């Protein structure tokens, strides 16, 4: 039995705040785009809610979301530290950070980080993966090739400037798509962090009925095949 749509008086609107993390969420000339953006649009439409979206630097997105009870911050990694800060709707997708090599380099093996030796891993500077690898003892400029973004690191890998690269699997598929190369150009060799998922984090003061309705809409989208169809547009 489908829940009735939420009433939507003029003052009621869902505000979505996010960052550039393609292909989940990003900004282009046409406005906010991405898998998580389109998924939230479907959920809001099903709930009968007008939706206003902004793509901002992450800290500004957090600040804007904190200031509005009717807000959703995304794509948000659900962690124990954040659990009480939000009301959670999701999951959007699994967060799988993998270490890749080129499929054309089967000679490269890496089952665990101590096996890296003198090889190099590309990582986005100051990212969670960068901090994790440094905590494991890898040194910037020696084993770690720190790039500005995923696209830069992928180009370096293709050019043979490093042996491995650390990428979210969604980002890996997207990078290959932008370069008009098959995803199979990259071969995952090791899981770096696969225990978490991305969620929508609703304001801690959001109406419980809003949270329940959005979760119900997401569940329905997953059941009726729209979720899988949308995912295939971004991850293939």
N, C-alpha and C positions, 0 to 999 in steps of 0.2 A: 504494500500500500504506500503510495507516494505521499509525502508530507505536503501540505498546502504551501504555496509560495509565501515568503515573508511580505507583509505589507511594506510599501516603499513610499512613505511620504517624502516631500521635497527635501526635508532635512536629513533623511537617512541615505547614506551612500557608503559604499565600501571603498576605502582608500588602500591601494596596493603600492608598497614601496619596495624597490629592488635595486640591484646593482648590475653591472655588466659582467655576466658569466655565461657567455654563449656556449651551447645553444639553449641553455635553460632560460636565461633572461638576458636581454641586451637591447640597446637602442640603435635604430638606424634612421634613415631619412623619413621613414613612414611612421616613426614612433616606437613605443615599446613592443618588442617581439620576443619570441622564444617559446619553448615547450611549456614552461611553468606559467608564462603570461597567458598563452592561449587556453591552458587548462583552467586558470582562474577565471577567465572570461566566460567559459562554459559553465562553471560553477555559479558565478554571480548571476548569469542569465537565468539559470534554472531556479535560483532562489528569488528571482524577481528584484534584484538589487542593481541599481546603477553603479558602475565601477569607474574609478579614476585611478590611473596608473602613472607612476613616475620612476624613471631610472636615474639613480643618483650615486655618487661615491658612497661606499658602504656606511661610513660613519654618519653621513648626512641622512641616509635612508633610515638608519636606526633612530636618529634623533626625531625625524619626522613621524615615524611610526609610534614612538613613545608619547608624542604630543596628541595623538588622536585615538580615542577609544575604539572607533570604528575602522581600525587599520589592520592590514596583514603585511607582515615583513617576510620576504622570501628571496631566493630559495635558501632556507635556513637549516643548517645542520642541527639536529636534535641531540643535545648533550646533557648529561646530568647537571652541569653548571647552569644551563639555560632553562631547565625543566620548569621551575616555578615562575619564570619571567613571562611566560606566554601561555595562551590556550592553544592547543595544537590541533591542526587539521592536516591530515595526510595519511600515509606518506605520499609525497610527490614522486619520488624515485629513489632507488638505492644510490648511495654515494660510494663509488668504487674507484679509489685512486690506485692505479697500477703502474708498474715499471715496464716500459716497452723497449724493444729493439726493432730494427728493421727486419722484416721477414727474410730479406735477402742475406742476412748475417746469421745463419744457424750455428756458426762457430762460437757465437757469444752466448755464454751460459751465466745465469745468475739466479740461484735459488734462495740465497740469503745475502744480506749486505756485506758480511765479512768476506765473501767471495769476490768482491768488486776488484780488489787488487789496484792496479794503476788505471783502470778504466774510469770513465767519467759519466755522471748522470746529470742530465739537464733538469732544472727545476725553476719555477717562477720565484724570483727574489721575494723574500719576506712572506711567502705563503705558508700555510700550515704544513705542507709537505717539506718545504725548505727547513722549517724549524725542527720537524721530526727527523730529517736526515742529519742535520747538524747535531741533534741530541744523540744520535746513534754513532757519532764520531767522525762523520764525513766533513772534509774541510773545503770551504769555498775557495775556488781558484785552483784546487788540486783534484779532488774527486767530484766536486760540485761545480757545474756550469750554470750560473745564475742568469736567467734571462728576464726580460721585462714582461713577457707574456707567453702563453702557450704557442702562439703562431711563430714567434721568434725561435723558441726551442725546437719546434718541429723542423723548421728550415735548417737549423744547425745540425740536427740529426741526419736529415736527408743529404746534407753536404759533407757528412763524415767528420764533423767537428767534435762529436762525442759518440759514445757507444750506446747509451741508454737515455731515456727521457721519462719523466714522471708526469702522468696526465690523468685527470678524471676521464673515465671511459667515454662519457658523453663528449667531452672536449676533444678527445682523440678522433672520434668518428667525425666530428664537425670540422676539425682541421684538415682531415683528409678530403672531406667533401669540398671545402673551399679551394683545395689544390687540385680538384678533379682527379683524385687518386682513390682507389678502393681502400676501405678500412683495413682490409687484410694486408695492406702494405706494412702495417705495424703488427708486431707480434708481442702480446703480453708475456712476460717472463716471471713476474713476481707481483704478488699483492702487497701493497704498502699499507692501505687502510680501507677495509671493506665492511666494517662493522656498523656503520651509521647510515642514515637516510636523510634526504631533504624533505622538509615540511614547510607548511605555511604557519607562521607564528602570529596568532591574533593577539591583540592587546589584552593584557591581563584583566582589564575592566570591560571587555566586550560582553555583550548580552549572551548568556548561555544559549538562547534560542538561535542566535546567529551562528554560533559555533556548530551547533547540532545540524542546522540546515545546510551549511556549507559541507560538513562531513558527509551528510546524506547524499548531497549532489555529487560529490567526488566518488562515493561508493557506487552510485548509479552509473556514472560515466565509465567506471572500471568494469561493471557488470555487462553493460550493453555493447562493448567493443569500441566505443569512441576513444577511450584511453589508448588502447593498442594502436589504433589507426593513427592517432596524433603522434604517438611515439615513433612510428615508422617514418614519419616525415622528417624527423630530426636525428634519428639514430639508426642508420642502416649501412 
